[in-house]
Amino acid sequence: MAKSNHDWAKIKVEFIKSTLSIRDFAEAFNIPLGTLSRKVTKEKWTDERSQVDHKVITKSIEKTIEDRVDELTQFENKNLKAIAYAQDEVLKMLSICEKPNEIKSLTGALLDLQKGYRLALGASTENQATQDVSDFTEWIKELNNEKGTD
């Protein structure tokens, strides 16, 4: 009986891409089961199939992560733009308001916007000022002491 010529490179690729059992693959491609089985075992095609499956899963997870990162970045950028717009509006209102309670309310809004902005950037939302900064005389004294002048 003459040996049939098979394109084993093509068959191997198709086998690795498929999820068929060796028996089902042999039937589907009209290859004698014993011949295919020996080839699959000798050349470890099932191991290669497993590696491909693992790589497909890994790449799928990586792609999902990239997509989520892109979505989160777009979301954060929209939030940052909205905060910047709101901050500009508050500053405009602050420049024309005259009542102390309005000023207090608007400065509170600015602090809230600052917290939102810092949160979106992943920074601390805590107030960075640790001392009362309304009295600059202590700062001036410290600066003069460092320079050696009083």
C-alpha atoms as an extended CHARMM CRD file, in Angstrom:
* protein
*
       150  EXT
         1         1  MET       CA              0.0000000000        0.0000000000        0.0000000000  PROA      1               0.0000000000
         2         2  ALA       CA              1.4120000000        3.3850000000       -0.9870000000  PROA      2               0.0000000000
         3         3  LYS       CA              1.9970000000        5.9480000000        1.6850000000  PROA      3               0.0000000000
         4         4  SER       CA             -0.2940000000        8.9580000000        1.3900000000  PROA      4               0.0000000000
         5         5  ASN       CA              1.4480000000       12.2850000000        1.4910000000  PROA      5               0.0000000000
         6         6  HSD       CA              0.0820000000       14.5690000000        4.1340000000  PROA      6               0.0000000000
         7         7  ASP       CA              1.0550000000       18.1830000000        4.6920000000  PROA      7               0.0000000000
         8         8  TRP       CA              2.0850000000       17.5350000000        8.2870000000  PROA      8               0.0000000000
         9         9  ALA       CA              3.0070000000       21.1460000000        8.9860000000  PROA      9               0.0000000000
        10        10  LYS       CA             -0.4970000000       22.2670000000        8.0180000000  PROA      10              0.0000000000
        11        11  ILE       CA             -2.0950000000       19.3610000000        9.8730000000  PROA      11              0.0000000000
        12        12  LYS       CA             -0.0760000000       20.1530000000       12.9960000000  PROA      12              0.0000000000
        13        13  VAL       CA             -1.1830000000       23.7960000000       12.9400000000  PROA      13              0.0000000000
        14        14  GLU       CA             -4.8160000000       22.7910000000       12.4670000000  PROA      14              0.0000000000
        15        15  PHE       CA             -4.5710000000       20.2220000000       15.2590000000  PROA      15              0.0000000000
        16        16  ILE       CA             -3.0390000000       22.7180000000       17.6940000000  PROA      16              0.0000000000
        17        17  LYS       CA             -5.7110000000       25.3140000000       16.8340000000  PROA      17              0.0000000000
        18        18  SER       CA             -8.5410000000       22.8110000000       17.2220000000  PROA      18              0.0000000000
        19        19  THR       CA            -10.1620000000       21.4330000000       20.3270000000  PROA      19              0.0000000000
        20        20  LEU       CA            -10.9470000000       18.0670000000       18.7510000000  PROA      20              0.0000000000
        21        21  SER       CA             -9.7250000000       14.8230000000       20.2460000000  PROA      21              0.0000000000
        22        22  ILE       CA             -7.1200000000       12.8760000000       18.2720000000  PROA      22              0.0000000000
        23        23  ARG       CA             -9.8230000000       10.4330000000       17.1280000000  PROA      23              0.0000000000
        24        24  ASP       CA            -12.2410000000       13.1800000000       16.0190000000  PROA      24              0.0000000000
        25        25  PHE       CA             -9.4550000000       15.1060000000       14.3070000000  PROA      25              0.0000000000
        26        26  ALA       CA             -8.3120000000       11.9810000000       12.4300000000  PROA      26              0.0000000000
        27        27  GLU       CA            -11.8660000000       11.4040000000       11.2090000000  PROA      27              0.0000000000
        28        28  ALA       CA            -12.3930000000       15.0590000000       10.2520000000  PROA      28              0.0000000000
        29        29  PHE       CA             -9.1530000000       15.2010000000        8.2310000000  PROA      29              0.0000000000
        30        30  ASN       CA             -9.3470000000       11.6340000000        6.8930000000  PROA      30              0.0000000000
        31        31  ILE       CA             -6.0520000000       10.5820000000        8.4760000000  PROA      31              0.0000000000
        32        32  PRO       CA             -5.5100000000        7.0700000000        9.8490000000  PROA      32              0.0000000000
        33        33  LEU       CA             -5.9220000000        7.2260000000       13.6210000000  PROA      33              0.0000000000
        34        34  GLY       CA             -2.7390000000        5.2470000000       14.3530000000  PROA      34              0.0000000000
        35        35  THR       CA             -0.6290000000        7.4590000000       12.0870000000  PROA      35              0.0000000000
        36        36  LEU       CA             -1.9690000000       10.6690000000       13.6080000000  PROA      36              0.0000000000
        37        37  SER       CA             -1.7480000000        9.3170000000       17.1420000000  PROA      37              0.0000000000
        38        38  ARG       CA              1.9260000000        8.3640000000       16.7010000000  PROA      38              0.0000000000
        39        39  LYS       CA              2.7350000000       11.7700000000       15.1940000000  PROA      39              0.0000000000
        40        40  VAL       CA              0.8920000000       13.6450000000       17.9690000000  PROA      40              0.0000000000
        41        41  THR       CA              2.6200000000       11.6270000000       20.6880000000  PROA      41              0.0000000000
        42        42  LYS       CA              6.1040000000       11.6660000000       19.1500000000  PROA      42              0.0000000000
        43        43  GLU       CA              6.1020000000       15.4140000000       18.4460000000  PROA      43              0.0000000000
        44        44  LYS       CA              4.1360000000       16.3590000000       21.5830000000  PROA      44              0.0000000000
        45        45  TRP       CA              1.4040000000       18.2530000000       19.7560000000  PROA      45              0.0000000000
        46        46  THR       CA             -0.9210000000       18.1410000000       22.7660000000  PROA      46              0.0000000000
        47        47  ASP       CA              1.7380000000       19.9140000000       24.8540000000  PROA      47              0.0000000000
        48        48  GLU       CA              1.9770000000       22.6240000000       22.2080000000  PROA      48              0.0000000000
        49        49  ARG       CA             -1.8180000000       22.8890000000       22.1710000000  PROA      49              0.0000000000
        50        50  SER       CA             -1.7770000000       23.4210000000       25.9410000000  PROA      50              0.0000000000
        51        51  GLN       CA              0.8840000000       26.1200000000       25.5780000000  PROA      51              0.0000000000
        52        52  VAL       CA             -1.2140000000       27.8700000000       22.9510000000  PROA      52              0.0000000000
        53        53  ASP       CA             -4.2590000000       27.6950000000       25.2240000000  PROA      53              0.0000000000
        54        54  HSD       CA             -2.2260000000       29.1890000000       28.0690000000  PROA      54              0.0000000000
        55        55  LYS       CA             -0.9150000000       31.9780000000       25.8280000000  PROA      55              0.0000000000
        56        56  VAL       CA             -4.4210000000       32.7330000000       24.5560000000  PROA      56              0.0000000000
        57        57  ILE       CA             -5.7350000000       33.0210000000       28.1010000000  PROA      57              0.0000000000
        58        58  THR       CA             -2.7720000000       35.1830000000       29.1680000000  PROA      58              0.0000000000
        59        59  LYS       CA             -3.1380000000       37.5110000000       26.1660000000  PROA      59              0.0000000000
        60        60  SER       CA             -6.8850000000       37.7240000000       26.7310000000  PROA      60              0.0000000000
        61        61  ILE       CA             -6.3320000000       38.7750000000       30.3360000000  PROA      61              0.0000000000
        62        62  GLU       CA             -3.6880000000       41.3210000000       29.2680000000  PROA      62              0.0000000000
        63        63  LYS       CA             -6.0670000000       42.7540000000       26.6560000000  PROA      63              0.0000000000
        64        64  THR       CA             -8.8580000000       43.0050000000       29.2260000000  PROA      64              0.0000000000
        65        65  ILE       CA             -6.5160000000       44.8240000000       31.6020000000  PROA      65              0.0000000000
        66        66  GLU       CA             -5.4250000000       47.2430000000       28.8560000000  PROA      66              0.0000000000
        67        67  ASP       CA             -9.0580000000       47.9470000000       27.9570000000  PROA      67              0.0000000000
        68        68  ARG       CA             -9.9630000000       48.6200000000       31.5890000000  PROA      68              0.0000000000
        69        69  VAL       CA             -6.9360000000       50.8790000000       32.0230000000  PROA      69              0.0000000000
        70        70  ASP       CA             -8.0130000000       52.8600000000       28.9540000000  PROA      70              0.0000000000
        71        71  GLU       CA            -11.5670000000       53.1690000000       30.3000000000  PROA      71              0.0000000000
        72        72  LEU       CA            -10.3340000000       54.2750000000       33.7150000000  PROA      72              0.0000000000
        73        73  THR       CA             -7.9540000000       56.7940000000       32.1550000000  PROA      73              0.0000000000
        74        74  GLN       CA            -10.7620000000       58.2750000000       30.0580000000  PROA      74              0.0000000000
        75        75  PHE       CA            -13.0090000000       58.4220000000       33.1170000000  PROA      75              0.0000000000
        76        76  GLU       CA            -10.3370000000       60.1170000000       35.2250000000  PROA      76              0.0000000000
        77        77  ASN       CA             -9.5290000000       62.6030000000       32.4640000000  PROA      77              0.0000000000
        78        78  LYS       CA            -13.2140000000       63.5450000000       32.1940000000  PROA      78              0.0000000000
        79        79  ASN       CA            -13.3640000000       64.0150000000       35.9580000000  PROA      79              0.0000000000
        80        80  LEU       CA            -10.2370000000       66.1670000000       35.9700000000  PROA      80              0.0000000000
        81        81  LYS       CA            -11.6660000000       68.3590000000       33.2040000000  PROA      81              0.0000000000
        82        82  ALA       CA            -14.9690000000       68.6850000000       35.0670000000  PROA      82              0.0000000000
        83        83  ILE       CA            -13.1560000000       69.6320000000       38.2740000000  PROA      83              0.0000000000
        84        84  ALA       CA            -11.0100000000       72.1920000000       36.4350000000  PROA      84              0.0000000000
        85        85  TYR       CA            -14.1190000000       73.6960000000       34.8300000000  PROA      85              0.0000000000
        86        86  ALA       CA            -15.9380000000       73.8610000000       38.1820000000  PROA      86              0.0000000000
        87        87  GLN       CA            -12.8700000000       75.4030000000       39.7990000000  PROA      87              0.0000000000
        88        88  ASP       CA            -12.7450000000       78.1150000000       37.1180000000  PROA      88              0.0000000000
        89        89  GLU       CA            -16.4210000000       78.8770000000       37.6940000000  PROA      89              0.0000000000
        90        90  VAL       CA            -15.9730000000       79.0580000000       41.4760000000  PROA      90              0.0000000000
        91        91  LEU       CA            -13.0110000000       81.4100000000       41.0500000000  PROA      91              0.0000000000
        92        92  LYS       CA            -15.1020000000       83.6650000000       38.7910000000  PROA      92              0.0000000000
        93        93  MET       CA            -17.8720000000       83.7530000000       41.3820000000  PROA      93              0.0000000000
        94        94  LEU       CA            -15.3600000000       84.3470000000       44.1650000000  PROA      94              0.0000000000
        95        95  SER       CA            -14.0010000000       87.4220000000       42.4020000000  PROA      95              0.0000000000
        96        96  ILE       CA            -17.4420000000       89.0760000000       42.3590000000  PROA      96              0.0000000000
        97        97  CYS       CA            -18.9960000000       87.9680000000       45.6370000000  PROA      97              0.0000000000
        98        98  GLU       CA            -19.0800000000       90.3750000000       48.5480000000  PROA      98              0.0000000000
        99        99  LYS       CA            -20.8270000000       88.6210000000       51.4160000000  PROA      99              0.0000000000
       100       100  PRO       CA            -18.6100000000       86.7730000000       53.9160000000  PROA      100             0.0000000000
       101       101  ASN       CA            -20.8840000000       83.7180000000       53.9510000000  PROA      101             0.0000000000
       102       102  GLU       CA            -20.6550000000       83.4680000000       50.1320000000  PROA      102             0.0000000000
       103       103  ILE       CA            -16.8720000000       83.7240000000       50.2870000000  PROA      103             0.0000000000
       104       104  LYS       CA            -16.7640000000       81.0240000000       52.9510000000  PROA      104             0.0000000000
       105       105  SER       CA            -19.0450000000       78.7820000000       50.8980000000  PROA      105             0.0000000000
       106       106  LEU       CA            -16.9970000000       79.2530000000       47.7270000000  PROA      106             0.0000000000
       107       107  THR       CA            -13.6730000000       78.6510000000       49.4620000000  PROA      107             0.0000000000
       108       108  GLY       CA            -15.1740000000       75.4790000000       50.9220000000  PROA      108             0.0000000000
       109       109  ALA       CA            -16.1560000000       74.4560000000       47.4050000000  PROA      109             0.0000000000
       110       110  LEU       CA            -12.5840000000       75.1160000000       46.2470000000  PROA      110             0.0000000000
       111       111  LEU       CA            -11.2580000000       72.8620000000       49.0040000000  PROA      111             0.0000000000
       112       112  ASP       CA            -13.6890000000       70.1220000000       47.9730000000  PROA      112             0.0000000000
       113       113  LEU       CA            -12.6090000000       70.4900000000       44.3450000000  PROA      113             0.0000000000
       114       114  GLN       CA             -8.9720000000       70.3000000000       45.4130000000  PROA      114             0.0000000000
       115       115  LYS       CA             -9.7040000000       67.0630000000       47.2760000000  PROA      115             0.0000000000
       116       116  GLY       CA            -11.4780000000       65.6370000000       44.2360000000  PROA      116             0.0000000000
       117       117  TYR       CA             -8.5960000000       66.6070000000       41.9810000000  PROA      117             0.0000000000
       118       118  ARG       CA             -6.0120000000       65.1230000000       44.3270000000  PROA      118             0.0000000000
       119       119  LEU       CA             -8.0890000000       61.9580000000       44.6860000000  PROA      119             0.0000000000
       120       120  ALA       CA             -8.3080000000       61.5910000000       40.8970000000  PROA      120             0.0000000000
       121       121  LEU       CA             -4.5250000000       61.9290000000       40.7110000000  PROA      121             0.0000000000
       122       122  GLY       CA             -4.0260000000       59.3680000000       43.4710000000  PROA      122             0.0000000000
       123       123  ALA       CA             -2.6290000000       61.8820000000       45.9620000000  PROA      123             0.0000000000
       124       124  SER       CA             -3.6390000000       62.3970000000       49.5740000000  PROA      124             0.0000000000
       125       125  THR       CA             -6.8750000000       64.3010000000       50.1310000000  PROA      125             0.0000000000
       126       126  GLU       CA             -5.6710000000       65.6170000000       53.4680000000  PROA      126             0.0000000000
       127       127  ASN       CA             -5.0360000000       69.3140000000       53.8390000000  PROA      127             0.0000000000
       128       128  GLN       CA             -1.3300000000       69.8260000000       53.2340000000  PROA      128             0.0000000000
       129       129  ALA       CA             -1.1250000000       72.8710000000       55.5210000000  PROA      129             0.0000000000
       130       130  THR       CA             -0.0250000000       71.8390000000       58.9980000000  PROA      130             0.0000000000
       131       131  GLN       CA              0.2150000000       75.2860000000       60.5700000000  PROA      131             0.0000000000
       132       132  ASP       CA             -1.8750000000       78.4010000000       60.6250000000  PROA      132             0.0000000000
       133       133  VAL       CA             -0.4170000000       80.4500000000       57.7860000000  PROA      133             0.0000000000
       134       134  SER       CA             -2.3160000000       83.6710000000       58.4220000000  PROA      134             0.0000000000
       135       135  ASP       CA              0.5120000000       85.1450000000       60.5270000000  PROA      135             0.0000000000
       136       136  PHE       CA              3.6020000000       85.5680000000       58.3570000000  PROA      136             0.0000000000
       137       137  THR       CA              5.6660000000       87.2700000000       61.0680000000  PROA      137             0.0000000000
       138       138  GLU       CA              6.9600000000       83.9150000000       62.3670000000  PROA      138             0.0000000000
       139       139  TRP       CA              8.0510000000       82.9250000000       58.8690000000  PROA      139             0.0000000000
       140       140  ILE       CA              9.8610000000       86.2070000000       58.3840000000  PROA      140             0.0000000000
       141       141  LYS       CA             11.6480000000       85.7990000000       61.7240000000  PROA      141             0.0000000000
       142       142  GLU       CA             12.7410000000       82.2700000000       60.7820000000  PROA      142             0.0000000000
       143       143  LEU       CA             14.0090000000       83.4300000000       57.4050000000  PROA      143             0.0000000000
       144       144  ASN       CA             15.9360000000       86.2840000000       58.9820000000  PROA      144             0.0000000000
       145       145  ASN       CA             17.4760000000       83.9150000000       61.5510000000  PROA      145             0.0000000000
       146       146  GLU       CA             18.6480000000       81.6220000000       58.7470000000  PROA      146             0.0000000000
       147       147  LYS       CA             20.2580000000       84.5730000000       56.9370000000  PROA      147             0.0000000000
       148       148  GLY       CA             21.7770000000       85.8570000000       60.1550000000  PROA      148             0.0000000000
       149       149  THR       CA             19.7390000000       89.0710000000       60.2550000000  PROA      149             0.0000000000
       150       150  ASP       CA             17.0240000000       90.0540000000       62.7160000000  PROA      150             0.0000000000
